[in-house]
């Protein structure tokens, strides 16, 4: 399923990532897989995703990550991933590490192993905000599937 999502993102040229995600990806391939992927092969994979212009870990991302960590009580690492998606104007964040259908500002989380590759993405759009990146209080709202 992940391979099909990657194919779609490449075809539509809508894929985005962050330097942090590429770091985690490389470590997972080379250290956590059994058997591990050879470092040269893993690096070739990482290099291909550099074409997606990954969000760097910079001051802007660190500030955004801190806002998200404080607002939503996410882990620091997850806050940086959500922040990178926001800074790149993504409306969908494909990950199995956060709750499916959670919404963090303008970003909706979807689990790529649940969310079908062929599903229509038209109803996902950037939510309009009034000067604030995040609502003031409360847990992230869940998007209910259309009936």
TIVO-2410 file (N, C-alpha, C; in nm, 3 decimals):
# residues 147
REC num residu      c1      c2      c3 atome chaine
REC   1      X   0.083  -0.120   0.000     N      A
REC   1      X   0.000   0.000   0.000    CA      A
REC   1      X   0.087   0.126   0.000     C      A
REC   2      X   0.194   0.127   0.079     N      A
REC   2      X   0.282   0.244   0.083    CA      A
REC   2      X   0.344   0.271  -0.053     C      A
REC   3      X   0.383   0.165  -0.122     N      A
REC   3      X   0.442   0.181  -0.255    CA      A
REC   3      X   0.343   0.244  -0.352     C      A
REC   4      X   0.217   0.208  -0.340     N      A
REC   4      X   0.114   0.267  -0.428    CA      A
REC   4      X   0.094   0.415  -0.398     C      A
REC   5      X   0.098   0.452  -0.268     N      A
REC   5      X   0.088   0.593  -0.232    CA      A
REC   5      X   0.206   0.671  -0.290     C      A
REC   6      X   0.325   0.615  -0.278     N      A
REC   6      X   0.443   0.683  -0.332    CA      A
REC   6      X   0.430   0.701  -0.483     C      A
REC   7      X   0.381   0.600  -0.552     N      A
REC   7      X   0.360   0.611  -0.697    CA      A
REC   7      X   0.265   0.727  -0.729     C      A
REC   8      X   0.155   0.735  -0.655     N      A
REC   8      X   0.057   0.842  -0.680    CA      A
REC   8      X   0.119   0.979  -0.654     C      A
REC   9      X   0.191   0.991  -0.544     N      A
REC   9      X   0.252   1.120  -0.510    CA      A
REC   9      X   0.356   1.163  -0.615     C      A
REC  10      X   0.432   1.067  -0.666     N      A
REC  10      X   0.528   1.098  -0.773    CA      A
REC  10      X   0.455   1.139  -0.900     C      A
REC  11      X   0.351   1.063  -0.938     N      A
REC  11      X   0.277   1.093  -1.061    CA      A
REC  11      X   0.212   1.230  -1.055     C      A
REC  12      X   0.150   1.262  -0.942     N      A
REC  12      X   0.080   1.390  -0.927    CA      A
REC  12      X   0.174   1.503  -0.887     C      A
REC  13      X   0.298   1.470  -0.857     N      A
REC  13      X   0.398   1.566  -0.812    CA      A
REC  13      X   0.350   1.645  -0.691     C      A
REC  14      X   0.287   1.574  -0.597     N      A
REC  14      X   0.234   1.638  -0.477    CA      A
REC  14      X   0.303   1.592  -0.349     C      A
REC  15      X   0.405   1.508  -0.361     N      A
REC  15      X   0.474   1.457  -0.244    CA      A
REC  15      X   0.556   1.565  -0.175     C      A
REC  16      X   0.555   1.563  -0.043     N      A
REC  16      X   0.635   1.653   0.039    CA      A
REC  16      X   0.694   1.570   0.152     C      A
REC  17      X   0.803   1.615   0.207     N      A
REC  17      X   0.863   1.547   0.321    CA      A
REC  17      X   0.944   1.650   0.400     C      A
REC  18      X   1.012   1.602   0.502     N      A
REC  18      X   1.098   1.690   0.582    CA      A
REC  18      X   1.233   1.623   0.601     C      A
REC  19      X   1.331   1.703   0.636     N      A
REC  19      X   1.464   1.650   0.664    CA      A
REC  19      X   1.456   1.549   0.777     C      A
REC  20      X   1.375   1.579   0.878     N      A
REC  20      X   1.360   1.487   0.991    CA      A
REC  20      X   1.307   1.351   0.946     C      A
REC  21      X   1.207   1.350   0.861     N      A
REC  21      X   1.149   1.225   0.814    CA      A
REC  21      X   1.253   1.146   0.733     C      A
REC  22      X   1.330   1.217   0.652     N      A
REC  22      X   1.434   1.148   0.575    CA      A
REC  22      X   1.540   1.088   0.667     C      A
REC  23      X   1.574   1.159   0.775     N      A
REC  23      X   1.667   1.103   0.874    CA      A
REC  23      X   1.611   0.975   0.935     C      A
REC  24      X   1.485   0.980   0.978     N      A
REC  24      X   1.422   0.863   1.039    CA      A
REC  24      X   1.413   0.747   0.940     C      A
REC  25      X   1.382   0.779   0.816     N      A
REC  25      X   1.371   0.677   0.711    CA      A
REC  25      X   1.504   0.606   0.692     C      A
REC  26      X   1.612   0.682   0.682     N      A
REC  26      X   1.745   0.624   0.663    CA      A
REC  26      X   1.784   0.534   0.780     C      A
REC  27      X   1.762   0.581   0.902     N      A
REC  27      X   1.796   0.502   1.021    CA      A
REC  27      X   1.713   0.375   1.026     C      A
REC  28      X   1.585   0.386   0.992     N      A
REC  28      X   1.499   0.267   0.992    CA      A
REC  28      X   1.549   0.164   0.892     C      A
REC  29      X   1.581   0.208   0.772     N      A
REC  29      X   1.629   0.114   0.669    CA      A
REC  29      X   1.761   0.048   0.708     C      A
REC  30      X   1.852   0.126   0.762     N      A
REC  30      X   1.988   0.075   0.786    CA      A
REC  30      X   2.008   0.010   0.923     C      A
REC  31      X   1.926   0.046   1.022     N      A
REC  31      X   1.946  -0.005   1.158    CA      A
REC  31      X   1.832  -0.090   1.213     C      A
REC  32      X   1.711  -0.066   1.167     N      A
REC  32      X   1.597  -0.132   1.231    CA      A
REC  32      X   1.533  -0.241   1.147     C      A
REC  33      X   1.566  -0.248   1.020     N      A
REC  33      X   1.512  -0.353   0.934    CA      A
REC  33      X   1.590  -0.483   0.960     C      A
REC  34      X   1.523  -0.595   0.941     N      A
REC  34      X   1.589  -0.723   0.958    CA      A
REC  34      X   1.564  -0.805   0.832     C      A
REC  35      X   1.658  -0.820   0.745     N      A
REC  35      X   1.796  -0.769   0.752    CA      A
REC  35      X   1.801  -0.621   0.715     C      A
REC  36      X   1.905  -0.551   0.760     N      A
REC  36      X   1.917  -0.409   0.728    CA      A
REC  36      X   1.943  -0.387   0.579     C      A
REC  37      X   1.897  -0.274   0.530     N      A
REC  37      X   1.923  -0.236   0.392    CA      A
REC  37      X   2.065  -0.180   0.388     C      A
REC  38      X   2.145  -0.218   0.290     N      A
REC  38      X   2.280  -0.161   0.280    CA      A
REC  38      X   2.274  -0.007   0.275     C      A
REC  39      X   2.367   0.057   0.342     N      A
REC  39      X   2.368   0.203   0.353    CA      A
REC  39      X   2.363   0.271   0.216     C      A
REC  40      X   2.435   0.220   0.118     N      A
REC  40      X   2.436   0.282  -0.016    CA      A
REC  40      X   2.297   0.277  -0.080     C      A
REC  41      X   2.227   0.165  -0.064     N      A
REC  41      X   2.092   0.153  -0.119    CA      A
REC  41      X   1.995   0.247  -0.047     C      A
REC  42      X   2.008   0.252   0.086     N      A
REC  42      X   1.923   0.342   0.165    CA      A
REC  42      X   1.948   0.486   0.125     C      A
REC  43      X   2.075   0.523   0.107     N      A
REC  43      X   2.108   0.660   0.068    CA      A
REC  43      X   2.052   0.693  -0.070     C      A
REC  44      X   2.055   0.598  -0.163     N      A
REC  44      X   1.996   0.620  -0.295    CA      A
REC  44      X   1.847   0.653  -0.282     C      A
REC  45      X   1.778   0.582  -0.194     N      A
REC  45      X   1.636   0.609  -0.169    CA      A
REC  45      X   1.618   0.750  -0.114     C      A
REC  46      X   1.697   0.784  -0.012     N      A
REC  46      X   1.687   0.917   0.049    CA      A
REC  46      X   1.713   1.024  -0.056     C      A
REC  47      X   1.815   1.005  -0.139     N      A
REC  47      X   1.847   1.105  -0.243    CA      A
REC  47      X   1.729   1.127  -0.337     C      A
REC  48      X   1.654   1.022  -0.366     N      A
REC  48      X   1.540   1.039  -0.457    CA      A
REC  48      X   1.435   1.132  -0.395     C      A
REC  49      X   1.418   1.127  -0.264     N      A
REC  49      X   1.317   1.211  -0.197    CA      A
REC  49      X   1.363   1.355  -0.180     C      A
REC  50      X   1.489   1.382  -0.202     N      A
REC  50      X   1.536   1.520  -0.197    CA      A
REC  50      X   1.470   1.601  -0.309     C      A
REC  51      X   1.425   1.533  -0.415     N      A
REC  51      X   1.351   1.600  -0.523    CA      A
REC  51      X   1.222   1.663  -0.471     C      A
REC  52      X   1.171   1.617  -0.357     N      A
REC  52      X   1.049   1.673  -0.299    CA      A
REC  52      X   1.077   1.799  -0.219     C      A
REC  53      X   1.200   1.846  -0.221     N      A
REC  53      X   1.236   1.970  -0.153    CA      A
REC  53      X   1.200   1.963  -0.004     C      A
REC  54      X   1.264   1.876   0.072     N      A
REC  54      X   1.224   1.856   0.212    CA      A
REC  54      X   1.234   1.982   0.297     C      A
REC  55      X   1.138   1.994   0.388     N      A
REC  55      X   1.136   2.106   0.482    CA      A
REC  55      X   1.258   2.094   0.573     C      A
REC  56      X   1.345   2.197   0.576     N      A
REC  56      X   1.462   2.189   0.664    CA      A
REC  56      X   1.425   2.207   0.810     C      A
REC  57      X   1.510   2.160   0.896     N      A
REC  57      X   1.494   2.186   1.039    CA      A
REC  57      X   1.563   2.320   1.063     C      A
REC  58      X   1.483   2.424   1.074     N      A
REC  58      X   1.535   2.559   1.093    CA      A
REC  58      X   1.459   2.627   1.207     C      A
REC  59      X   1.488   2.751   1.229     N      A
REC  59      X   1.423   2.824   1.339    CA      A
REC  59      X   1.272   2.829   1.324     C      A
REC  60      X   1.225   2.851   1.202     N      A
REC  60      X   1.080   2.858   1.178    CA      A
REC  60      X   1.012   2.726   1.215     C      A
REC  61      X   1.072   2.614   1.174     N      A
REC  61      X   1.014   2.484   1.207    CA      A
REC  61      X   1.021   2.457   1.357     C      A
REC  62      X   1.130   2.494   1.421     N      A
REC  62      X   1.141   2.473   1.565    CA      A
REC  62      X   1.034   2.550   1.641     C      A
REC  63      X   1.010   2.676   1.602     N      A
REC  63      X   0.904   2.754   1.667    CA      A
REC  63      X   0.766   2.692   1.641     C      A
REC  64      X   0.742   2.651   1.517     N      A
REC  64      X   0.614   2.590   1.485    CA      A
REC  64      X   0.597   2.459   1.563     C      A
REC  65      X   0.703   2.378   1.569     N      A
REC  65      X   0.697   2.254   1.643    CA      A
REC  65      X   0.664   2.277   1.790     C      A
REC  66      X   0.722   2.379   1.848     N      A
REC  66      X   0.694   2.409   1.990    CA      A
REC  66      X   0.549   2.450   2.009     C      A
REC  67      X   0.494   2.529   1.916     N      A
REC  67      X   0.352   2.567   1.924    CA      A
REC  67      X   0.263   2.443   1.919     C      A
REC  68      X   0.295   2.354   1.828     N      A
REC  68      X   0.215   2.232   1.810    CA      A
REC  68      X   0.229   2.141   1.933     C      A
REC  69      X   0.351   2.124   1.981     N      A
REC  69      X   0.373   2.042   2.101    CA      A
REC  69      X   0.290   2.095   2.218     C      A
REC  70      X   0.293   2.225   2.237     N      A
REC  70      X   0.219   2.286   2.348    CA      A
REC  70      X   0.068   2.277   2.327     C      A
REC  71      X   0.024   2.305   2.206     N      A
REC  71      X  -0.120   2.309   2.176    CA      A
REC  71      X  -0.185   2.171   2.178     C      A
REC  72      X  -0.120   2.073   2.115     N      A
REC  72      X  -0.182   1.943   2.096    CA      A
REC  72      X  -0.124   1.833   2.185     C      A
REC  73      X  -0.021   1.865   2.260     N      A
REC  73      X   0.043   1.767   2.350    CA      A
REC  73      X   0.097   1.646   2.273     C      A
REC  74      X   0.150   1.673   2.153     N      A
REC  74      X   0.216   1.568   2.076    CA      A
REC  74      X   0.360   1.558   2.121     C      A
REC  75      X   0.425   1.447   2.087     N      A
REC  75      X   0.568   1.435   2.114    CA      A
REC  75      X   0.641   1.542   2.033     C      A
REC  76      X   0.760   1.575   2.075     N      A
REC  76      X   0.840   1.674   2.004    CA      A
REC  76      X   0.860   1.633   1.858     C      A
REC  77      X   0.893   1.506   1.836     N      A
REC  77      X   0.922   1.459   1.700    CA      A
REC  77      X   0.798   1.464   1.611     C      A
REC  78      X   0.684   1.423   1.666     N      A
REC  78      X   0.559   1.431   1.589    CA      A
REC  78      X   0.521   1.577   1.563     C      A
REC  79      X   0.547   1.664   1.660     N      A
REC  79      X   0.518   1.807   1.642    CA      A
REC  79      X   0.599   1.865   1.528     C      A
REC  80      X   0.724   1.824   1.515     N      A
REC  80      X   0.806   1.873   1.404    CA      A
REC  80      X   0.755   1.823   1.269     C      A
REC  81      X   0.705   1.700   1.267     N      A
REC  81      X   0.651   1.646   1.141    CA      A
REC  81      X   0.523   1.720   1.102     C      A
REC  82      X   0.434   1.742   1.198     N      A
REC  82      X   0.312   1.818   1.169    CA      A
REC  82      X   0.348   1.961   1.128     C      A
REC  83      X   0.443   2.022   1.199     N      A
REC  83      X   0.486   2.157   1.166    CA      A
REC  83      X   0.543   2.167   1.026     C      A
REC  84      X   0.623   2.068   0.987     N      A
REC  84      X   0.679   2.068   0.851    CA      A
REC  84      X   0.568   2.059   0.747     C      A
REC  85      X   0.467   1.977   0.774     N      A
REC  85      X   0.354   1.966   0.682    CA      A
REC  85      X   0.281   2.100   0.672     C      A
REC  86      X   0.260   2.166   0.785     N      A
REC  86      X   0.193   2.296   0.782    CA      A
REC  86      X   0.274   2.399   0.704     C      A
REC  87      X   0.404   2.403   0.729     N      A
REC  87      X   0.488   2.502   0.662    CA      A
REC  87      X   0.496   2.479   0.511     C      A
REC  88      X   0.470   2.358   0.468     N      A
REC  88      X   0.470   2.326   0.324    CA      A
REC  88      X   0.329   2.332   0.264     C      A
REC  89      X   0.234   2.383   0.344     N      A
REC  89      X   0.094   2.398   0.298    CA      A
REC  89      X   0.031   2.266   0.259     C      A
REC  90      X   0.067   2.159   0.327     N      A
REC  90      X   0.005   2.028   0.303    CA      A
REC  90      X  -0.132   2.024   0.369     C      A
REC  91      X  -0.226   1.959   0.307     N      A
REC  91      X  -0.356   1.939   0.368    CA      A
REC  91      X  -0.370   1.798   0.423     C      A
REC  92      X  -0.289   1.706   0.373     N      A
REC  92      X  -0.289   1.568   0.422    CA      A
REC  92      X  -0.150   1.531   0.470     C      A
REC  93      X  -0.147   1.461   0.582     N      A
REC  93      X  -0.023   1.404   0.634    CA      A
REC  93      X  -0.045   1.254   0.642     C      A
REC  94      X   0.025   1.180   0.558     N      A
REC  94      X   0.011   1.035   0.555    CA      A
REC  94      X   0.109   0.975   0.655     C      A
REC  95      X   0.056   0.919   0.763     N      A
REC  95      X   0.138   0.856   0.866    CA      A
REC  95      X   0.053   0.758   0.946     C      A
REC  96      X   0.118   0.653   0.992     N      A
REC  96      X   0.049   0.560   1.081    CA      A
REC  96      X   0.082   0.591   1.226     C      A
REC  97      X   0.165   0.693   1.250     N      A
REC  97      X   0.210   0.726   1.385    CA      A
REC  97      X   0.117   0.818   1.462     C      A
REC  98      X   0.022   0.882   1.395     N      A
REC  98      X  -0.076   0.969   1.460    CA      A
REC  98      X  -0.215   0.914   1.432     C      A
REC  99      X  -0.312   0.958   1.512     N      A
REC  99      X  -0.448   0.906   1.499    CA      A
REC  99      X  -0.509   0.946   1.364     C      A
REC 100      X  -0.560   0.845   1.292     N      A
REC 100      X  -0.624   0.868   1.163    CA      A
REC 100      X  -0.739   0.967   1.179     C      A
REC 101      X  -0.747   1.063   1.089     N      A
REC 101      X  -0.850   1.166   1.080    CA      A
REC 101      X  -0.834   1.279   1.182     C      A
REC 102      X  -0.726   1.280   1.258     N      A
REC 102      X  -0.701   1.394   1.345    CA      A
REC 102      X  -0.666   1.515   1.259     C      A
REC 103      X  -0.704   1.633   1.308     N      A
REC 103      X  -0.678   1.756   1.235    CA      A
REC 103      X  -0.594   1.847   1.324     C      A
REC 104      X  -0.484   1.894   1.269     N      A
REC 104      X  -0.394   1.985   1.338    CA      A
REC 104      X  -0.384   2.111   1.253     C      A
REC 105      X  -0.467   2.210   1.285     N      A
REC 105      X  -0.471   2.331   1.203    CA      A
REC 105      X  -0.521   2.297   1.064     C      A
REC 106      X  -0.438   2.318   0.964     N      A
REC 106      X  -0.478   2.294   0.825    CA      A
REC 106      X  -0.444   2.154   0.776     C      A
REC 107      X  -0.386   2.071   0.863     N      A
REC 107      X  -0.336   1.938   0.823    CA      A
REC 107      X  -0.425   1.828   0.881     C      A
REC 108      X  -0.475   1.741   0.794     N      A
REC 108      X  -0.551   1.624   0.837    CA      A
REC 108      X  -0.462   1.501   0.825     C      A
REC 109      X  -0.458   1.421   0.930     N      A
REC 109      X  -0.378   1.298   0.931    CA      A
REC 109      X  -0.461   1.185   0.872     C      A
REC 110      X  -0.401   1.111   0.783     N      A
REC 110      X  -0.462   0.989   0.732    CA      A
REC 110      X  -0.358   0.879   0.737     C      A
REC 111      X  -0.404   0.762   0.780     N      A
REC 111      X  -0.318   0.644   0.785    CA      A
REC 111      X  -0.315   0.585   0.644     C      A
REC 112      X  -0.198   0.580   0.580     N      A
REC 112      X  -0.192   0.532   0.442    CA      A
REC 112      X  -0.226   0.384   0.427     C      A
REC 113      X  -0.232   0.311   0.539     N      A
REC 113      X  -0.266   0.169   0.533    CA      A
REC 113      X  -0.417   0.149   0.550     C      A
REC 114      X  -0.490   0.257   0.578     N      A
REC 114      X  -0.636   0.255   0.589    CA      A
REC 114      X  -0.698   0.336   0.475     C      A
REC 115      X  -0.639   0.450   0.448     N      A
REC 115      X  -0.687   0.545   0.347    CA      A
REC 115      X  -0.648   0.496   0.209     C      A
REC 116      X  -0.745   0.462   0.128     N      A
REC 116      X  -0.719   0.404  -0.003    CA      A
REC 116      X  -0.652   0.500  -0.100     C      A
REC 117      X  -0.559   0.449  -0.176     N      A
REC 117      X  -0.485   0.528  -0.274    CA      A
REC 117      X  -0.577   0.588  -0.379     C      A
REC 118      X  -0.685   0.520  -0.410     N      A
REC 118      X  -0.775   0.567  -0.516    CA      A
REC 118      X  -0.883   0.663  -0.465     C      A
REC 119      X  -0.886   0.689  -0.335     N      A
REC 119      X  -0.988   0.779  -0.281    CA      A
REC 119      X  -0.968   0.921  -0.332     C      A
REC 120      X  -1.080   0.991  -0.349     N      A
REC 120      X  -1.078   1.128  -0.397    CA      A
REC 120      X  -1.025   1.220  -0.286     C      A
REC 121      X  -0.936   1.310  -0.323     N      A
REC 121      X  -0.877   1.402  -0.226    CA      A
REC 121      X  -0.941   1.540  -0.232     C      A
REC 122      X  -1.041   1.557  -0.317     N      A
REC 122      X  -1.098   1.690  -0.341    CA      A
REC 122      X  -1.157   1.754  -0.216     C      A
REC 123      X  -1.210   1.678  -0.124     N      A
REC 123      X  -1.274   1.739  -0.007    CA      A
REC 123      X  -1.174   1.781   0.101     C      A
REC 124      X  -1.045   1.755   0.079     N      A
REC 124      X  -0.942   1.805   0.171    CA      A
REC 124      X  -0.896   1.940   0.119     C      A
REC 125      X  -0.908   2.039   0.202     N      A
REC 125      X  -0.864   2.173   0.162    CA      A
REC 125      X  -0.806   2.244   0.282     C      A
REC 126      X  -0.731   2.348   0.255     N      A
REC 126      X  -0.670   2.425   0.362    CA      A
REC 126      X  -0.779   2.501   0.435     C      A
REC 127      X  -0.783   2.486   0.566     N      A
REC 127      X  -0.884   2.554   0.644    CA      A
REC 127      X  -0.840   2.699   0.665     C      A
REC 128      X  -0.933   2.791   0.659     N      A
REC 128      X  -0.903   2.933   0.675    CA      A
REC 128      X  -0.886   2.964   0.823     C      A
REC 129      X  -0.781   3.039   0.855     N      A
REC 129      X  -0.758   3.078   0.993    CA      A
REC 129      X  -0.756   3.230   1.002     C      A
REC 130      X  -0.777   3.281   1.122     N      A
REC 130      X  -0.778   3.425   1.145    CA      A
REC 130      X  -0.659   3.464   1.230     C      A
REC 131      X  -0.543   3.468   1.168     N      A
REC 131      X  -0.426   3.517   1.238    CA      A
REC 131      X  -0.358   3.418   1.331     C      A
REC 132      X  -0.419   3.307   1.362     N      A
REC 132      X  -0.360   3.207   1.450    CA      A
REC 132      X  -0.343   3.078   1.371     C      A
REC 133      X  -0.234   3.009   1.400     N      A
REC 133      X  -0.209   2.883   1.332    CA      A
REC 133      X  -0.297   2.773   1.389     C      A
REC 134      X  -0.326   2.779   1.519     N      A
REC 134      X  -0.399   2.673   1.587    CA      A
REC 134      X  -0.513   2.733   1.670     C      A
REC 135      X  -0.622   2.657   1.686     N      A
REC 135      X  -0.725   2.701   1.779    CA      A
REC 135      X  -0.667   2.709   1.920     C      A
REC 136      X  -0.733   2.780   2.010     N      A
REC 136      X  -0.678   2.803   2.143    CA      A
REC 136      X  -0.674   2.679   2.232     C      A
REC 137      X  -0.779   2.605   2.244     N      A
REC 137      X  -0.784   2.494   2.340    CA      A
REC 137      X  -0.851   2.371   2.280     C      A
REC 138      X  -0.833   2.257   2.349     N      A
REC 138      X  -0.904   2.136   2.311    CA      A
REC 138      X  -0.821   2.040   2.228     C      A
REC 139      X  -0.871   1.922   2.218     N      A
REC 139      X  -0.804   1.818   2.140    CA      A
REC 139      X  -0.833   1.840   1.992     C      A
REC 140      X  -0.751   1.780   1.904     N      A
REC 140      X  -0.777   1.797   1.761    CA      A
REC 140      X  -0.911   1.737   1.724     C      A
REC 141      X  -0.980   1.805   1.634     N      A
REC 141      X  -1.110   1.753   1.592    CA      A
REC 141      X  -1.087   1.638   1.493     C      A
REC 142      X  -1.185   1.550   1.487     N      A
REC 142      X  -1.179   1.439   1.393    CA      A
REC 142      X  -1.272   1.469   1.277     C      A
REC 143      X  -1.226   1.437   1.158     N      A
REC 143      X  -1.306   1.453   1.038    CA      A
REC 143      X  -1.388   1.326   1.022     C      A
REC 144      X  -1.517   1.340   1.012     N      A
REC 144      X  -1.606   1.225   0.994    CA      A
REC 144      X  -1.615   1.193   0.845     C      A
REC 145      X  -1.610   1.064   0.811     N      A
REC 145      X  -1.623   1.029   0.670    CA      A
REC 145      X  -1.760   1.066   0.616     C      A
REC 146      X  -1.765   1.111   0.492     N      A
REC 146      X  -1.890   1.146   0.428    CA      A
REC 146      X  -1.977   1.021   0.413     C      A
REC 147      X  -2.104   1.037   0.437     N      A
REC 147      X  -2.195   0.923   0.427    CA      A
REC 147      X  -2.232   0.892   0.286     C      A
***
